[in-house]
């Protein structure tokens, strides 16, 4: 019996929560599902599932084994995508949901390159700070930052890590001076994100050392990063920004880094997409599946070298 197929069946049983559900999803009989799971348990020499008339659950060994099986199956999907990506005759529509800040400042720069490489691919993009259900909303790709959440059913590939740093305009520094230590921030005007964890204090890190600095003068508070950036450029105060959102502001010295030995931490930039298992359907042709995987892989390859997001 094909061991890889048995792994796929086992993974489907776990995902669906029943042998019947897995059989329906895979369009096979209940007996076939039972044989594959039994074959896998016999091969590994332990019971993987607790079975009863009312419920199905993983054993401790099954839980650990399932994590490895899940990784193996996802790696195989990626291997298929990498191999198929060599073809450039891509057509169709690619729907992307992207974090608004990353989309405005990074994806906007990279998409024209992608569009020129694949002229027969139409692209629909929604920029938002909200988490969406990619499957329900029919998106092929989601690009999230660390403060956003996404379903653990998604395949997730971390593109890199973005540092959150403090900066201010030369005009602000000339008028108000430059903080020399974290405690100095309490006496400065600050431009702040509308997040509860940032409104009243900033936790600065230097290596393993952290310090909580009270923020007593939040001159501007908003949930829009570009609005805050323009206020910072105008000399309103000191702002906290992710490296991917700064563009050329630091290189051109429109903004100057404050307390360069400290940061407000790091956030991950993650590309997600629905697993083939979740989107497979009887009417979905294999050629379309391969196309979607090629598109995802190619866009990920374009995004991965983003200069302001260091590799993980």
N, C-alpha and C positions, 0 to 999 in steps of 0.2 A: 504494500500500500504506500502511496506517495506521502512521505513525511511532511513535505512542505504544504501539500493540500490539507493534511490533518491539522497542521498549525493554523491554516486559514479558517478551517471549520471551527476549531477550538476558540479562536479569537472572535468569530462571529457568534458563537454560543454565549461567550462572556458579554459581548456588546448587546445582544438581544435579550439576554436574561433567561433564555429557554432553548431547548432543543427544537421545539416547534418553530419558534421565531427564526432561528438560524436556518432551518430547512426551507422555510418560505423565502427568506432573503437570498439563499443560494440556489433556489429552484431545484432542490433535491428532496428525497424522501427522508422521513424521520430516522429510518433504519440506517441510511447512509451516514447521517450525522452521528448517530450512536456508535457505529463501527469506527469512524475516524477518531472520535474522542477515546474510545476503548483502546484503539491501536496506539494512540499517543501515550496514554497512561501505562500501557504495557511496555512501550519502548523506554520511557524514562524511569519506570519502576516505582512510581508513587501515584496515589490518587490525587487528581487535580481538581475535581469538583465534588462538592457535597450535594447529593441528590435526595430530594424528598418529593412527595406528591404535591406539596404546596409551594416549595421554593427551591431555587438553585443558587449555590454560592461557591466561591473559590476556597479551597483549602489554603493553609499557609504556604505550602509548597506550590500550589497552583497560582497563588498571587505573585510569587517571585518569578515563576516560570512565565506567566502571562506578560510580565514587563519585558522579558527578553524576547518573547515571541513578537510582541508589538513592535519592538525596535527592529527586529529582523524584517518584518513585513514592510515597515516604513522604509527601511534602507533599500529593499528590493524595488519599491515604487520609485524611489529616487534614482536607482540604477537604470530603470527603464526610461525615466525622464531624461537622464544625462545622455543615454545612447540615442534616444529619439531626437534630442535637441540639435543633432548634427544636420538635420534637414532644415532648410530655410524656406520651404514652400508652405508657409503658414497662412491660413486664412481664418476668418471668424471674428467674433466679438469678445473682448476681454473686459470683464467688469472688476474694478478695483475699489476697495474701500480703504482709505488711508487717513492716518492722523493728520489733522489740518496743518499743524506746524511743519511736520516733515514733508507733507505734500507740497506746500507752498514754496519751501526753500530747497528741497532736495529732489523730490520726485519730478517737480516741474522742470528741473534742469536736465534730468536723465531721460524723461519720456520722449522728447524729440529725437534723441538718438535711437531709441527703441522703435519709434514710429518709422523712421527712415530705413531701419534695418528690415522691418516687416511692413511694407506698404499696403498689404492686403488685410492687415489686422485693424479692426475698428476698436477704439478704446473708450470705455465709459468709466469715469472716475468720480467718486463722491468723497469729499474731504469733510471730516467730522471729528469731534473730540469724544463722541459717544461710542460705546461698544455696541456692535450689531451682531445679529445672528447671520453669519455669511451664507449658510445654506438657505434659511428662510427668505433672505433678501436676494438670493441668487447671485452672490458675488463669487468670483473665482479666486480672488486674492484679497487678503487683509494685511495692512501694515500698521502695527501698533507700537506704541511706546510704553514704557514701564508702568505708567499710572493707569493705563487702560487695561481692561480685562477681556478675555476671550474664552470660548468654550474649550475645555480640556479634550474635546473630541477632535479638535483641529490638529493638523500637522503643523508644527511650529519650527521655524529655522531662524536662529538668532543671527541677524546681520552684523551686529556689533554693539558697542557700548558707547554711550554719549555722556560726557561729564557735565555736571551742572556747576557753572562758575559764576562769580560775581564780577560785574564790570560797570563802568560809568564813562560818560563822555569827558574829553579833555576840558570842556567848558565847565562842567560840574566840579571837576577836581580843582580847577583854577579858582573857582568861587568859594568852595567849601573845604578844600583840602582832601588828602587821600588817607583813608584809615590805615593805621600801621599795625593794629592788632584787632582780633575779632570783636572785642568789647567796644571798640570805637564805633561800630555800626549802629549802636543804640542811639547815638547822637546825630545820625545822618538821616536824610530823607530816603525812603526806600520805595521801589516800584515792585509790586508784589503780585504773584499769581493768586487767583481766588481759590486756593486750596486750604482746607482747615489746618493742615500740618505746617503751612508756611505763613499764615496770616499774622501770628503773634510772636513767633520766634523762628530763627534759622539755626538748624543744627549743622555746624561746620565740622569738617573732618580733615585732619592732617595725619596721614598714616593711620595708626590705630587709635589716635587720640581724637575725641569729639568734644565739642563745646556748644551749648545752647545759648544763643544770643537773643535777648528780648528785642523785638522790633516795635518801637514805640511810635514811629512816624511813617506809616504807610501812606505816602502821598497819593499814589495811584494803585488801585486794585482792580484787576480784570481777569477774565478767563481767556482772553485772546492774546496770544504771544506777540503778534505783530504790532498790536496797539501798544503793548508795553515796550517793545523795542523802539518804536518811534518816540515814546516819551523819554526813554533813556538817551537816545540820540539828541534830543532837544535839551538835555541837561537838567531834567526834572529831579533825578535821584539815581541811586545805585540799584541796579537790577540783577536778578538771578536768571541766567539763561543757559539752555543746553547748548553744547558746542555745535550741534547740527543746525541750530536756529540762528547762529551768529553770521553765517555767510562770510562776507569779506570785511565785516565791521572791525574785527581785530587786526587783520593784516593791513587795512588802510588807516588804522588808528582813529577811526570814527568813534570807537569804544576802546577803553583801556582796561585790562584786567586788574581787579582789586584783590588784594591778599592772595597772590598767586600760589602760595603754599597750601591754601585751603580750598575746599570745594563743598558743595551741598550734597555730594554723593554722585552716584552714577545711575543711569537708567538704560535698560536694554531696548534696542530697536529690533522688532521681531516681524518676520514675514510668516503669515499663516495661510493655510488653505484647507478646504475640506478633504478628508481622506477619501480615496477612491471608494472605500467600503461604504461611506456615507452617501455618496452621490450616485453610486451605480444603480441603474434601472434597466428593465428589459429593453426599453426603446433607445438606450444610449449606445450608440455605435462605438466600437473600439477605436476607430479612426478619430472620432471626436475626443475620446478620452486621452489618446496620445497627444493630440493637438494641445489640449489644455495643459497637460504636463510639460510639454515643450515650452509653451508660453510662460508658465510659472518659472521654469528653470532659467530661461533666458533673461527674464526680468530680474530674478534673484542675482544672476551673474552680473547684471548691470549695476544693481544696487550695492552689492557686497563691497566694492572698492571705494565707497563713498568716503572722500578724504577726511571729513570732519567726524566720522564715526569710526573709532579705532576697532580693529578686530577683537573678538572675544578670545 
